[in-house]
Amino acid sequence: QGQLKIASVAMAARCRLAARFHHVHGTNIRLDASRTLATRVESFANGLCFSQEPLAPGQIFLVEIEEKELGWCGHLRVGLTAHDPQSLEVVPEYSLPDLVNMGDTWVFAITRSHNRVLVDGEEVRVRGPPWEPFLLIERVRIPRDTLVGRSRPGRYSHILDDLYKMNVLPATARRSRIGVLYAPQPDGTADMHIVINGEDMGPSARGLPTTRPLYAVVDVFASTKSVRVIPVDYGFPSLQTLCRLVIQKHIVHRLDIEGLDLPPLLKNFCQHE
């Protein structure tokens, strides 16, 4: 247990440092001062972004869709690359096919249907209840609460909350959270996993090299206008988070929280944070 706690603390520290975009990016991307918000300022392409640091095994790079732009066909693309962004003479216009064609890159478009690579005899794993505190991907435990976006307070926010709870909110919608990570395998390679609104899509690519640093790729493409990096704390869930998970399990929608006999700060955390 002591070693697991030390590993969790080390992972949490690494994730906080890496939860921003690399200063190398596509020509149509503008980053905010913190390098956590990436916005495509014109056209529909040249929106490639990378993680600031290569990912550690099991470390998820998570973004939330902040803004959409109507009139374009296509959505966010995510994946991994073994190319150090600093080494690129020119950032490719597209992740698909340009960056992928450079080799050692695995990128998939986020759509209503998702890619999964099954091996012979493997069955599709049944997703656990959304109130379980951790998402388990092989030996990786990720706090589920961070992986699911929360709609902002508003007239129809309770409807969005029901969609999140049932996991039927389109992956490409505003407030969807998309993450990518790699899980090492016994043969020395790794599987790439994409996580959408707290659900593991399963291996999207297999046989990735673990001998080279792997950077996250986020292509702010077409109808996806702006994305924000969401830091993930790999420590144990806080008491507030555990309380919110229990409350969400037993209420119909977020508006019901107002009538509960709870401290105001906990109500606000459950409703808006």
N, C-alpha and C positions, 0 to 999 in steps of 0.2 A: 504494500500500500504506500509505503514511503517513497519508493521509486516512482510509482504511478503519479503521486502528488507532485514530485519534483519535475517529472516530464510534463505534467499539465501546466505548471507554473512557467516552465521554459517555453512551451508552445504558446501560451497566452502572451508572454512578452514578445515573442517573435511576431505573432499575428498583429499585435498593436503597432509594431514598427513597420510592418509590411503592408498595412491596410491603406495604401494609397497607390496612385498611378505613377509609372515611370515618367521622367521628364521627356523621354523620346516618345513621340506619338505621331499620328497622321496629321497632314497639313490642315485639315478642316476641324481639328479638335482644339478646344480651349479648356484649360484646366483652371479651377479656382486656386486661391492662394495656398490652400491646404493640400492640393493635389488629390482630393477625394471626390470631386465632382467633375465629370467629363461631359462636355456639351459639343455636339457637332453644329457648327455655326452656319454652314451653308452646304448646298448640294445634298447628295445621299451617300457619298462614298468618302474615302480618305479619313475614315473614322477609327482607325486602329489605335488601341491602347494596350499597355502591358502592365503587369504588376511591377512595383518598385524593386522587389527582390525576387529571386527564384523561390519557389515554394518548397517547404519541407515536406517529407512524406506525411500524408494525412492532413496537411494544412489546407483549408478551404479558402479560396479567394471569392468573396461574396459581393455582389452588386445588386442594387435596387434600381428598377426603372423609374426615373423621376419624371420624364417628359416624353410625350409621343409627338410625332409630326405626321399629319394626314397627307395623303396624296402620293405616298411612296409604297412600293410593293417590296416586302421583305422585312425582316426583324433582326433583333440582336443576335450576334454570333459569339460563342465563347469556346475556349479550348486551352491547349498548352503548346508551348514551343520550346525547343532546346536552343534557339537562337537568342543570344544576349542582345537586347534591343540596342545597346550601345554600339554593337558591332555592325549594325545595319547602315549601309551607305545611304540608302533611301528607304523610307518606310513604305511598304507596298500599299497600293490603292485599296486592295481588298484582302481580307483574310482568306476568303474562298473566291477564286482558286490561287491567287498570287502568292500569299505567304505559305500556304500548304504545298504549292509546287516547289518551294525552296527546300523541301524535305524536313524531316524531324519536327513536324508540326501537325497537330491534330485539332481540328476546329469543326464545330457543328452549328448549324442554324437552329435557334430556339423557335419552335413552331408549336402548333397544337398537337402534333404527334412527335414522338421523340425516338432517338436512335438507341438501340440496345444490342450488344453483341452477346449472343448466347453460345456456349460451348455444348458439345454433345452431352445429353443427359441432364443438363441444367434446367431447373424450373424457375419460372418467374416468382420472385419472393413477394409474399403478401405484405403490404405496408402495415406497420404498427399503428395503433391509435394515435391521433394527433396530440393527445395530452401527455404522452410519454416524454419525460424530460430530455432524453437524448436520442439522436438519430445514430444508429449503428451502421457503419459501413466497414465490413470486415472487422478489423481490430480497432477502428477509429470511432471515438465517441464524440459527437458534436452536439452542443446544446441546441435543442430544436427551437427554442423560443426565438433565438436570433434569426433563424432561417426563414421565418414566416413574417412577411411584412404586415403592417397594420394600417388600415385605411385611416385617413385624416378625419377629424370630426367634421361632420357635415350632414346635410339633409338625408342623404341615402347611405351613410356610412354603415348603418346596421345591416343593410343588404349586402354590402361588400364583406362585412365580417362573416356572414353566413356562407358566402362563396369561399372565403379563405378556409373556414372550418370544414367545409365539404371537399375542399381541394379541387374545385371546379373552376376557379378563377383562371382565365386564359393565361398561359405562361408569359405572353407578350404584353399583358396589361400593365398600366401604371401601378406601382407598388409591388409588383411581383419581384421576388428575390431569386436570383440565379447565381449558383456557385459552381466552382470547378475545383477538383482535387485529384491527386493520384494515390493509389494504394499499392504498396510493394507486394510482389508475389514471391512464392518460394523459389521460383526459377531465376530470380534476380531481375526480372522485368517488373513493370507496373501496369495496372489498369487505370484508365482515366474515368472518373465518375462526374456526371453533371447532376446537381441537386436543384430542384425547382420547387419553391414554396414549401420547403421542408421534406420533400419526397426525393429519395434517391432514384434516379432513372436507370441505375445499373451501369455496368461497364459500357461506355460509348466507344472506347478503343482499348486494345490490349497490346502487350508487347512493347510498351514505352521503355526507353532506356533510363536506368536510374543512375548511370555513371556520369551523366551530364546534368547541369542545372536546368530545371524546367520552370519557365515563366508562364504566368497566366496571360491569356490573350482575351481581350474584350473588344469586339468590333461594333462600334455604335453605328449601326447600318440602317439605312432607309427609314422606316417608320419609327425606329427608336431614336430619340433626339438627345436624351441626356440620361446618364446613369451615375449613381453614387456608390462608393465603396462603403461596405458595412463591416466594421470590425467585429470579430468573433472572439469571445472570451471562452477559452477551453477549460476554465476552472469549474468548480462545482456550482450549480445554480444557486442564486441567492434565495433567501426566504421570500422576498417579494415575488420573484419569478415563480417559485413553487406555488405560492398562494394564487397567482394569476392563472396558472395552469389548472388548478383545482376549480377555481371560479368559472373559467371558460368551459370546463367539462360539464357544469351543471346549469348554465344559463342558456336561454334561447338566443339572445343577441345582446350586443354591448349596452343598449339603452336600459336593459334590466338592471345593470350594475348600480345605477343611480338610486334605486329603491332599497338597496341592501344596507344593513347596519354595519358599515365599515368605516374606518378612518378616512377622512377626505384624501390624504396623500395616496393611500392604497387604491381608492376609487379612481383617482386621476391616472395612476400607473396602469391600472387594468383597462381604462378606457382609451387613453391617448398615447402612452409611451410606445 
